[in-house]
Amino acid sequence: MSTEPPPGSGQQPPEDDPFRKQPPPGQGSGSPYDPPYGGNQPPQPPPYGGGGAGDPYGGGSYPTDPLAGMPPLAESGRRTLARIIDLILVGIVIWLVTWAFGVHEYDVGSDGASYAKSLGQSLIAAVLYIGYDTVMMAKSGQTLGKKWLGLRVANLDNGSTPSVQTNLIRAAVLWIPFAFCCACIWTAICGGWSFFDKPYKQGLHDKAAKTVVVSTR
C-alpha cells in the first residue's frame, strides 16, 4: 500500500478509513504514483470488478489505474440533484441569518427595484456554503444531499475520505466565485464540467482538490 499522503490533503488519512482502497497483497494502492504492477507483481483484477484499464465505471484491471478497486463513478445527473438539495438547505439558513441581521440583497426604492448586491450577504453565503461542505465531507465524504442520493467524495489516488484541507480547497473553488460574482454561470461551468470530463467525471473543484465522486449504492 502506498504511504504517500493524498495530493493536497496535507496529512495522511487514517489507515482504518473504511473507504480507503484495499488492494490485494503484492499490489500497489492504485495510485498513479505507485510503481507499475506494484513492484514487478503481475496485474490482478480489482476487488470491485470493472472493465479494462481506464474504465471510468468501477476501475480498470491494472493497479496503475487510480479507479481500480473503487466503486463506480457517480452519474453527473445525480450529482447535480444532490447539489441542488444542498443549495436549498444552506440557502434557507442564509436567508434566515441575513433576515435576522437586516442584510438584504435587493434595495427597493420609490423609483423601482434597484439591484444592489450586498457584500454582507455574499460573505455570509460564502462562509456558510464553504463551512457546510468542509465540515460535512470531512466526516464521511458526504453532504446531506450526497448522503440521500448515495454519493460520496473520495481522494482520486486512494479512495479515502478527503481531509479537512482537501475539502476546504474543493469548497473554496466552488463557492467563492458563486457567492461573490457569478453564481449561476460559475455553478454551471464548475459542476457541469463533470458531464464532459473523461475519464474521471470531475468538476473543476474536483480537479483542484484531486477528488472524484463515487456511488455508494
C-alpha positions in Angstrom: 0.0 0.0 0.0 1.3 3.4 -0.9 2.3 5.6 2.1 2.1 8.8 0.2 -0.5 11.3 1.6 -3.4 12.3 -0.7 -2.4 15.1 -3.0 -3.3 18.4 -1.5 -4.5 17.0 1.8 -1.5 18.0 3.9 -2.0 14.9 6.1 -2.0 11.1 6.0 -5.5 9.6 6.1 -6.1 7.1 8.8 -5.2 3.5 7.9 -8.5 2.3 9.3 -10.5 4.6 6.9 -13.3 2.2 5.8 -13.4 3.8 2.4 -9.7 3.6 1.7 -8.9 1.2 -1.2 -7.5 -2.1 0.0 -5.8 -3.8 -3.0 -4.8 -7.5 -2.9 -1.4 -8.3 -1.3 1.5 -7.6 -3.6 -0.2 -4.7 -5.4 0.1 -1.0 -5.0 -2.6 1.3 -3.8 -3.9 2.0 -7.3 -2.3 5.4 -7.1 -0.8 6.7 -10.3 2.4 7.3 -8.3 2.9 3.6 -7.5 5.5 1.6 -9.5 3.9 -0.4 -12.3 2.3 -3.6 -11.2 3.0 -2.9 -7.5 6.7 -3.7 -7.7 7.0 -6.3 -10.6 3.9 -8.2 -9.4 1.6 -9.4 -12.2 -1.6 -7.4 -12.5 -4.7 -8.7 -10.6 -8.3 -7.8 -11.1 -9.6 -5.1 -8.7 -11.9 -6.3 -5.8 -14.9 -4.4 -7.2 -14.5 -5.8 -10.7 -14.8 -3.4 -13.6 -13.7 -3.2 -17.2 -10.3 -2.6 -18.9 -7.7 -0.1 -17.9 -9.1 3.4 -17.8 -12.7 2.2 -17.4 -14.4 5.1 -15.6 -17.2 2.9 -14.2 -15.5 0.9 -11.4 -11.8 1.0 -12.3 -9.7 -1.0 -14.7 -7.8 -4.2 -14.1 -4.4 -2.6 -13.7 -3.1 -1.3 -10.3 -1.8 1.9 -12.0 -5.4 2.8 -12.8 -6.5 5.2 -9.9 -10.0 3.9 -10.0 -9.0 0.2 -9.6 -10.7 -1.2 -6.5 -13.1 1.8 -6.1 -16.9 1.9 -6.5 -18.3 3.2 -9.8 -18.2 6.9 -10.5 -21.4 8.7 -9.8 -23.7 9.8 -12.5 -23.5 13.6 -13.2 -27.2 13.9 -13.1 -27.4 12.6 -9.5 -24.5 14.9 -8.6 -26.4 17.9 -9.9 -29.6 16.9 -8.0 -27.6 16.4 -4.7 -26.0 19.9 -5.2 -29.5 21.4 -5.7 -30.6 19.9 -2.4 -27.6 21.3 -0.6 -28.2 24.7 -2.2 -31.7 24.8 -0.9 -30.8 23.6 2.6 -28.0 26.1 3.0 -29.9 28.8 1.2 -32.7 28.6 3.8 -30.1 29.1 6.6 -28.6 32.1 4.7 -32.0 33.7 4.2 -32.7 33.3 8.0 -29.4 34.7 9.0 -29.5 37.7 6.6 -33.1 38.4 7.6 -32.2 38.4 11.3 -29.3 40.8 10.7 -31.3 43.0 8.3 -28.9 42.3 5.3 -30.8 42.4 2.0 -29.6 41.5 -1.4 -32.0 44.0 -3.2 -32.9 47.6 -2.2 -36.3 48.7 -3.5 -36.8 52.4 -3.8 -39.7 54.6 -4.9 -38.3 54.6 -8.5 -38.5 50.8 -8.7 -36.2 47.9 -7.9 -32.5 48.7 -7.9 -30.3 45.7 -7.8 -27.5 46.3 -5.3 -25.7 43.2 -4.3 -24.9 43.2 -0.7 -21.3 42.4 0.2 -22.5 41.3 3.6 -24.9 38.7 2.2 -22.2 37.4 -0.2 -19.8 37.0 2.7 -22.3 35.1 4.8 -23.2 32.9 1.9 -19.6 32.1 1.1 -18.8 31.2 4.8 -21.8 29.1 5.3 -21.5 27.1 2.0 -17.8 26.5 2.5 -18.2 25.6 6.1 -21.1 23.2 5.3 -19.2 21.4 2.6 -15.9 21.2 4.5 -17.3 20.0 7.8 -19.8 17.6 6.4 -17.5 15.9 4.0 -14.5 15.7 6.4 -16.6 13.1 8.3 -17.7 10.7 5.6 -17.2 12.4 2.2 -20.9 13.3 2.1 -23.1 16.3 2.4 -26.8 15.7 3.2 -27.7 15.8 -0.5 -25.0 13.3 -1.4 -25.9 11.0 1.5 -29.6 11.0 0.5 -28.7 10.2 -3.1 -26.0 7.6 -2.4 -22.9 9.6 -3.4 -19.5 10.1 -1.8 -16.4 12.3 -2.4 -13.2 10.3 -2.4 -9.5 11.0 -3.0 -8.6 10.0 -6.5 -5.3 8.4 -5.6 -6.5 6.0 -2.8 -10.3 6.2 -2.4 -10.1 7.5 1.2 -12.3 10.3 2.7 -10.7 13.7 1.9 -9.0 15.6 4.7 -10.3 18.9 6.0 -7.7 20.8 3.9 -8.7 19.0 0.8 -12.4 19.6 1.4 -11.6 23.3 2.1 -9.8 23.6 -1.3 -12.7 21.9 -3.1 -15.3 24.0 -1.4 -13.5 27.3 -1.9 -13.1 26.8 -5.6 -16.8 26.0 -5.9 -18.4 28.6 -3.6 -16.2 31.7 -3.5 -17.0 32.7 -7.2 -20.6 31.5 -6.6 -21.1 33.9 -3.7 -19.3 37.0 -5.0 -19.7 37.4 -8.7 -21.2 34.8 -11.0 -23.5 32.3 -9.2 -25.4 30.7 -12.0 -22.6 30.9 -14.6 -19.9 29.5 -12.3 -22.2 26.7 -10.9 -23.0 25.6 -14.4 -19.3 25.6 -15.5 -17.7 24.2 -12.4 -20.3 21.5 -11.6 -21.3 20.9 -15.2 -17.7 20.1 -16.2 -18.3 16.6 -14.8 -20.8 15.8 -17.6 -18.0 16.1 -20.2 -14.8 15.2 -18.3 -13.1 11.9 -19.1 -12.2 9.5 -17.6 -12.9 10.7 -14.0 -16.1 12.8 -14.4 -14.5 15.6 -12.3 -15.9 19.1 -11.8 -13.4 21.9 -11.8 -13.5 21.8 -7.9 -12.7 18.1 -8.1 -9.7 18.8 -10.3 -8.4 21.4 -7.9 -8.7 19.1 -4.9 -7.8 15.8 -6.8 -11.1 14.1 -5.8 -13.8 12.1 -7.5 -17.4 11.4 -6.7 -18.4 7.8 -6.5 -21.7 5.9 -5.9 -22.3 4.2 -2.6 -25.3 2.2 -3.9 
